[in-house]
Amino acid sequence: MTLRTVHIRITGRVQGVYYRAWTEREAVRLGLDGWVRNRRDRSVEAVFSGVPDAVARMLSLCIDGPPDARVTDVRIISEGGGVPAGFAVLPTE
């Protein structure tokens, strides 16, 4: 089975609106591996890895985010590589 891994940065009003918890819930629901964390610059960074259709769906969901978020950009930083199994919320970096 072919897997897709993407490393992304999400900007806008994405901190203080439960974006990380929402991301974890949606990623687990879609069967994705990876992680999410806040950045000191007020953006959110994430890695999603899984079947290409599930990764594409997650990227689409990130454009809107949770109800109180106001996303201005979802940018793919890189593609490829692998991640450990499971999904984690990491500390702010």
PyMOL commands that set and color helices and strands:
alter all, ss='L'
color gray80, all
select helices_A, chain A and resi 19-29+52-64
alter helices_A, ss='H'
color red, helices_A
select strands_A, chain A and resi 4-13+33-38+44-50+70-79+87-89
alter strands_A, ss='S'
color yellow, strands_A
deselect
rebuild
show_as cartoon
